[in-house]
Amino acid sequence: MNPAVFGKFAAVSFQKEIAYRFDYFMAVLNGFLYVFVFTALWRALYAQGGGAAGFTAASITAYAVVAMAIRISFSMDDTTIAIKVRDGSIATDLIRPVSFFMMNLAQCIGFSAFHTVARGVPILIFSIFLFKLDIPFTARGAALGALSLVMGYLILFMLNYLFGLIAFWVIEVFPFQLTKYGLLNLLGGSVIPVDLFPAFMKPFLVLLPFQHIFYTPAAILVGHTAPERALVMLAEQAAWVGIMGAASLLAWNAGKSRLVIQGG
Amino acid sequence: MAYTIEAQNLAKTFTVNESGKGLLGAVKALFSTKKRIIHAVENISFGIGQGEFAGYVGENGAGKSTTIKILTGILVPTGGVARVNGVVPYENRRENSKNIGVVFGQRTQLWWDLPVRESFEILRVIYRVSKGDFDATMARLTMGLGLDGLMEMPVRKLSLGQRMRCDIAASLVHRPAVLFLDEPTIGLDVLAKENIRSFLRELNAKDGTTIILTTHDMNDIEQLCKRLIILDKGRIVHDGPTDELKKKFPHDKIIEVDFENEVAALPLVPELEPIRREGNKMWLRHAHGPSGLALAIGKLASLYPVKDLSVREPSVELIVRSIYEKTAALPAYAPGEKAAE
């Protein structure tokens, strides 16, 4: 897709989010609430000393804040595809000379950009001062973290895209979305850093893309991941981006001949 | 010889999962695999030349929209081939969409929350129209469709007629060679329809834009389309010049009568042929020329207790029905046959 078109879709989606002011204030409040709850929880758990999974009270608080800020910044509207199929308005997207995948990605980036600027970053900055977080800064860590953020974002986007395309096969996609939320909350790393999972959970982490959405970028950014380990995790992330990209393409090609336009 | 829009034996079937009645039926449907196959269109063939203005009509569910959606690349047919400007739309959707404009009367393609002007600006970027071309096109569209004063309004605040005019303009921002109009006059008042028709007539005549129009309004067809394709239950039942059809039913009028009490038959007025009855209401066809009409109505009113009465033009549906009855009278239609030009 040509960059001007991509930018236009993203900008329109960003503008649209600005329009919903009440939603915004509620969402900021909601974001702070999550940060307070999880930081309080981790501080209480680690107050007794000890250092499970290589975390200290201070470092796990930093992780919890950063992971939550990433999650808030990665806000996406994951209902659009299903809604467009359900009411037939997908027809008006398909008469345009644009890739459906890229159009959705552009709109998603516009949406997330708003939530990053308006919620994610302010909550992060506020929390750094409030909890006196000590996040070690290195140029290498920041660069690897930024790369990891981009890939984590793409993985989450494609996860939502694939779940959205389920609407081409079944009309009621909500049960699938619930399953997705469950797995994302449990394995994504925004609630629990995956180091804390028992050994028998490891296969699920490796065989599913979820840990690379929030855990990998957050762990790299707060300096929890050893430098060599960070490179391995980035490679795993890149593999998942490739796998899910291929899956998105296959699902689209299989789905488009099954599409039914509802409502004439 | 190459057609601008071409369909060869197009077919589209949908599989529908049958669900029983009520909760029990819904639960059963979870486990059963009872499927029903719906043939939306079957063996559709036609060729439309460059600059033609063709009407594509049929009752609800006849397959008009399905055909349009195949030709615009939204739906993939289950059989046959379609080509628009030499491009197979469902294989090269994006390539095809650069050459076509599409209007769905039932839904808007504009950005609901944004001012109209913004939608046009987005389309300008999508279709990569240069600023100069865009300004020239917009000036023409603004004049032709009366968009003055609408440009700053959010789309959701437009009336149906205003929205339709904006939607038609939106389909033409990139000056496509082919325009698909799927019920562009649905729900509009007479004046709004008239404005849209005169704009489309000019677009076809001056720019040579090839246009396919689906509609339920016979006036759209009579005033715009030189060629008429009639669809019934997914099959083409007529394809030919509109004039030819009009000659077959030149003076048909439909009389809608509301009687004081139920009337079973009208043996005393044989020139009025009953075609439908609903309680005290009856629909009658008069097919004997304009001069006999007043006489027939006078006779009817004097012989039967009439409460209300109105005279109508026959609807597309009625003409479709008449075609079955008079198949012999019309030139036989064979799929793939080239229409007179």
Chai-1 contact restraints between the chains, C-beta under 6 A:
chainA,res_idxA,chainB,res_idxB,connection_type,confidence,min_distance_angstrom,max_distance_angstrom,comment,restraint_id
A,A4,B,V125,contact,1.0,0.0,6.0,A-B,restraint_1
A,V5,B,V125,contact,1.0,0.0,6.0,A-B,restraint_2
A,V5,B,I126,contact,1.0,0.0,6.0,A-B,restraint_3
A,K8,B,I122,contact,1.0,0.0,6.0,A-B,restraint_4
A,K8,B,V125,contact,1.0,0.0,6.0,A-B,restraint_5
A,S89,B,R107,contact,1.0,0.0,6.0,A-B,restraint_6
A,A91,B,I74,contact,1.0,0.0,6.0,A-B,restraint_7
A,T92,B,Q109,contact,1.0,0.0,6.0,A-B,restraint_8
A,L94,B,I74,contact,1.0,0.0,6.0,A-B,restraint_9
A,I95,B,T72,contact,1.0,0.0,6.0,A-B,restraint_10
A,I95,B,S97,contact,1.0,0.0,6.0,A-B,restraint_11
A,I95,B,V102,contact,1.0,0.0,6.0,A-B,restraint_12
A,R96,B,S97,contact,1.0,0.0,6.0,A-B,restraint_13
A,R96,B,I126,contact,1.0,0.0,6.0,A-B,restraint_14
A,P97,B,R94,contact,1.0,0.0,6.0,A-B,restraint_15
A,P97,B,S97,contact,1.0,0.0,6.0,A-B,restraint_16
A,P97,B,K98,contact,1.0,0.0,6.0,A-B,restraint_17
A,S257,B,V76,contact,1.0,0.0,6.0,A-B,restraint_18
A,V260,B,F14,contact,1.0,0.0,6.0,A-B,restraint_19
A,I261,B,K69,contact,1.0,0.0,6.0,A-B,restraint_20
A,G264,B,S65,contact,1.0,0.0,6.0,A-B,restraint_21
A,G264,B,Q106,contact,1.0,0.0,6.0,A-B,restraint_22
